[in-house]
């Protein structure tokens, strides 16, 4: 379907993708040696970051140096629909761009620019996440003012050529584009992306309304019409189209109310962000896996893998902090050094696997008798260090006795004598940590010498 030139100008203005047209510069051998810029839209300026006053009549090789192989380019890019794609980095705008080359007319080269910076970042993030354990760019913000749409359009090219190129811009755009009547939203034209994404064929769409096809609900259509009447334009609002099969397609919707003679027409540009959402979800899933892995690694770094209590280094760091807190606030602090009696004999008689079971059982008894602020760690071998903040010696003795009694009562099927523990318990008296631990350790060995299964203070 053909529309007046001013309509296609509005299409070009509302493209979120850059579009520019070049004239081939032909050498004596009828080979293209460059292409000279003569027309572009605001998005082209925004994406490249170039100054619009400095780029007219510039060559394609100047604007995008080293990107194209000019040998045979004129033969490869023909009006029949051949296209070439290149990725490049635009230093002036700090963006990664996808360039799509096509030829709407003989001797004319069209270049469509798409911002792929975000997809590049997502790919890199996915690669980084994978090591540690489609193309859908984000739409740009509102472009140049409509009054500054094209520089010297009427002088640049004829109306026929403009309409042809604008038609290509409409048809080739990767976003879903449609032209409808305003009041009833009856489709007058749609592009290939619309048909491919939503699964319709052209005959099914033309002449029918978006509500009739189910692409937009009645409430969505009325909401869009209300916004346009109030604001004249819509830019990048989150919305959903529905495909022929009933699947929801998430995207960003832009729309313009355009007056063509005595008719109000609606131009809608819908950017499908399904792939972007999928990549974001995939990245979030990997990030969640990494967070969980980091959590596990942090736990493993501070805990004893067998008993689940703090390891030696961590329990010592915790004790150092509690000593500093007790000194600063003049609080009581008591520690226990606990050792499993005759543990070597258990290993020798029943094996190390049985010894490990005993260690786990004793650690569970210790854990059950402690408060949330208390600290317990495996000091080494069968020896445990227990830290009781804000606890004096008498109260600490009660905790120690409960632990001793419960270990003795636990019983052990393989041993007639059962399992017992000896404990040395000491209240902090202002000394350094090494001296404090040494005092508790000496009390532990006194309990051993005095017959085991006892507490020394």
N, C-alpha and C positions, 0 to 999 in steps of 0.2 A: 504494500500500500504506500502511495506517495503523499507526502505532506509538504506544506510550504517551507521555504528556506528558514523562516524565523522559528519554526518548530524544531528543525534540526539544529539550529543554533542553540536553542534551549537544551536540547539533548547533550550537545557538546559541553555546554556550560556545567551541566549537572553530573558529568562523568567524574567519578572519584579517581579515575585512572588518567594519566597524562596521555595526550594525543597530539602528534605533530605531523606535518606533511613537508616533504622535501622534493625538490626537482632534481632529477638525475643530471649530473654534469658528464657529458659524453666526450670521450677523446676522439682522435682521428680514426681510430680503428673500431669505432662504435662500441667501445667498452665504457662502462661506468667507472669513473675514477673518483667520484665523490658525489655527494648529494647536498643541495643547498636548502636551508630551512626558509620557508616563507609563511607558515601558518602553524599556530599552536593554541592550546587551550590553557586556562589558568592552572589546572592540575599539573601540566607539564613543567611550569615554572616552579611550582611548589615542590614537586618531587626531585627535580634536578638541583634546585637551589640556585639556579642561574639568574642573572639580571635580564629581564625581558627586553630592555633597550639595547643590550649588547649581543643578543643571539640571532637577531634577524640577519639573514644572508650568511650565517655561519654554516660551515660544512658539518656533515654528520661525523666525519673523522675528527674534527676539532672538538665537537661536543662529547663524543664517546671514543676517545683515542684507544687504538689497539684492540677494539672489541670485534671488528668485522674483517673478514677476508674479502676484499673487494674483487678478487679474481672470479669472474663468472657470476657476481651478485645479480647483475641485471638479468641474466638468463634464469637464475634460480627464483627470483622474485617476480612473478608474473601476475596479471590481473585474474588469472583463473583460480586463485585461492591459495597459491603456495605461500607459506610463511616460514620465517626463521626466528629462532628464539635465542637470546643471549642473556646471561646474568652479569651485572657489573655493579661496582660500588661508586656512588656519587659523592665525592668528598665535600662538595659545597653544601649538601643537605644532610650528610652523614647517614645516607640510606642505601640499602641494597635494592637494586631494581631489576625487574625482569623486562627485557625489551622484546616485543613481538613486531616483526617487520612484515608488511603486506603491501600490495600495490593495487589501489582502487582504480587507477587509470594508467595507461601506458605513459612511461616517463615520470610517474609520480610514485614516491615511496612514502608509505605511512608507517609511523612508529608509535606503538602503544606501550606506555610505561605502567608497570604495576609495582607497588611497594611491597617487597618481600622481606623487609627488615625483621619483622616480628617472626615470620616463619623461619628465617635464618637463626634467630635467637632460640626459638623453640627446638629446632633441630640440634643446635649446639648443646642446649640444656639436656635434651634427651640423650645425646651421646655421652655427656659428662655423667649423667645419672646412671647410664648403663655400665660405664667403666667402673664406677664406684659400686656398684652392686653386681603430591597434591599441593599443594600450594594454596594457602588461604591467608592473605594479608588482612590487617586491620584497615578499615576505611579511614581516610583522612578527615580532618576537621573541615568546617565550611571553607570553601575556596574564595577566590577573588570576587569582588562585587560584580554583579551581572553586567553593569554598565561598562566594565572594563574587559569584557569577554574576549574579543579578538582585536588584534592590532591591524587596522586597515583591511578588514575583511573584503569590503566591496572592491577595493583596488587590487587585492591579491589575486583573486581568481573569479571566474564567472560563476553565475548562480547554478548552472547545470553541474559544473565540476564540484562545487561546494556541496550540493545536495547529494551527489554520488558519494563523496567522501564521508559526509555525515551519516549517510545510510550505512556505510561500512563500519563506522564507529558504533552505531546502534547494533548492527548484526553481530559484530565480532567481539563485543564486550563480554567478558567472562561473568559479569553480574547479570542477574535476571532483570530484563527490562521489558516494560509493557506500556502501551498507549491505550487508554480507555476513554470513553465518554465520562464526563464528571458526575452527572446526576445518577446514572444507572450503573456506572462502571462496566460497560460493555466493551469487550476487547476489540480494538481496531488493528493492533499489530503487536507482535511479541518477537523477541529475538530467540536465537537457537539455544542459548543458555537456559532460558525459561522453559523451553520444550524439553531439553535434555534432563534438566534437574527434576522437573515435576512429572515427567513421563507422559505428557500429552503429545498429540500431533496437531499440526496447525489447524486442520479442519474442525477438530473438536473444540478449539478455543475461540476462533474468530467469530464474532457475532453473539457470543454468550457472555453473561456477566460473571465476575469473579465469585459472587455468592452462589450462583447457579452451579458453577464448577466445583465449589467448595474450597477454592484457593484461599479466600478470605471469608470469614463469617460476616453476617449482616452487621453485627456490632462493631467488628473491626473496620469495615468499610465506612460506617457512619462516623466512627471516631476519626478516621483519616480525613474524611470530608470536613468535619468540624474544625480540625486543626488547620487545614489548608485555608478555610474561609477566614480563620482568625489570624493566622501567621503568614499566609501566602506560600509558605514552603515548609517542608519537613526534612530534617537532616539526621540520619543515623540513629533512629529510634529502634530499640529492640522489638522484634516482631516475629511472627511465624507464618509461613505459608504451608498449605496442605497439598500434598502431591495427589496425583490421580488415584494412587493406591491407599490414600488416607494417612500417609506418614507425615508427621510434622517436620518441617525444615526450618531450623532457627536461622535468623539473619538480622541484618541491619537495614532498615528501610529509609530511603529518601524519596521525596515526592515533590512535584511542582504542578501548580495549576497554571495552565497555559491557554491564553485566548487565541484561537485561530479563526480569523474573520468573525463570524457570529456564533462560534461554538466554543464551549469550554471543554478542554481536554485535560487529561491527567497523565502525567509522565511519572512512572514509578520505577525506581532502581532498587533492587533487593540484592544485597550481598550475602550469599550463603556462607555461614560461618560454622557449618557442621564439622568440617575437617579441623578448623581451629579449636573448636570445643573438644573434639576427640583428642587432639594433641595435648590440650591443657589438662584434660582428665587423665590421659596417660602419664603426663609429666607429674601431676599431683599424686597419682598412684605410686610412681617411682619415688617421689619425694617422701611419701608416707612410708614406703619400704625403707628408705634411707634413715628417716627419723626413728623408725623402730629398730633398725640395725644399730644406729648410734646409741639408742637407749640401752640395748643389750650390751653393746661394747662398754658403755659407761658402768653398767652394773657389774660386768665381768672384771672391769679394771679395779673395782673396790671390794669385791666379794671373793670369798673362798669358794671355788667351784664345787667342792664336795658338800660342805655343810650349809652353804648359803649365808653364813655370817660374814662380817667384814674380814678381809685378809689382814695380814700382819701390818703392812704399811698403812692401810686406812685406819685401823683401830688405834695405831700409834698417833696418827694425825688428829683423830678425834679426841684422844686423851690429852694431847697438847692443848687443844682448844678449850677443853673443860678445865684444865689446870689454870689457864689464863683467865677464864671466866670466874672461877672460884676465887682467885686472887683479887680480881677487880671488884667483885661484888661481895667479898667476904662470905662466901657460901661454903657449905659442907660439900665434901667430895670423897667418895669411898671407892676403892677398886678391889677386885678379887682376882687372884691367880688360881685357876682350877686345872687339875691334872687327873686324867683317868688312871686309876690304880692298876698295876700289873698289865698295862696295855701291850707291852712287848710279848708277854706270855700268850695273850689272846691271839696276836698275829702269828706267833710261832706254832700254836696248837691248832688254830682253826683257819689260818690263812688271812691274807690281807683283805680279801673281799669281805670277810666277816668283820675284820677290824674297821673297815669303812662303814659298815652298818652300825657298829657301836658308836663311832664318831657322830654319825647323823642322828642317832637316837639321843645322845647326850646333848647335842646342839639344839634339838627340838625342845628338850626339857628346859634348857637355859632360856630359850626364846619365850616359852610360855610363862615364865616367872618374872619377866621384865616389863617395865612400863615403856611407853612410847619414847620417853626421853632417855632411857637407858641404852647402853651401847655394849655390844658383845662381838668379839672377834676371835678367830683362830690364831693364837699367838705363835704356834709352831707345833707340828706333830700332834700329840694328844693333849696339848696344853692350850687353855683358853684364857683370855683377858676380858673381864667384865667391868664396865665403868658405870657407876651409879651417881649421877649428878644430884646435887641438893639432898644428899643422904649422909647421915652420920653413921658412926661405926655400929651402934646398936641396931638401927634399922637395916643396915647392910647385913648384919649377922642373921637377921630373920630371913632375908632373901637367900642367903647362902645356905641356911639350914633347910629351907624348902627344897632347894635344888638338890642338896645332898640326899635328903630323904626320898625324893621322887626317883632319883637315879637308882638308889638301892632297892626301892620297891618295884622298879620296872622289871627286874628279873632278866635272865638271859638263858634261853633254852639249852644252849650248848655248854654252858659253864655251871658247875655245881655251886661255885662260890658266888655267882652273879657278878654284877658290875658295881663298883663303888668309885667315888672321887675323893680327892683330898683338896682342901681349899686353904689358901692364905689370904686373909682380908686385912686391909689397912686403910685408915683415914688419912687424907692429905694433911700435912703439917707445914706446908709452905716450901718444901724442898723442890729441887729440880726434878724433871720427869724421870731421868735415868736413876736417880737416888730413890725416888718414890717406887718405881717398878722393882728395883733391887730389894727394897724392904719387903714388899709383898711377896717376892719370889723366895726370900729367906724364910718367911712364915710358911709358905707352901712346903718347902723342904723339911721344915720342922714337923709339919703335919705328917709327912711321909715317915720321918724317923720315929714319930710317936705311935705308929701303928696303922696309918692310913685310914680312910673313910672317916675323916674328921676335919674340923675347921680350927685353924690357929689365927689369933688376932694379936 
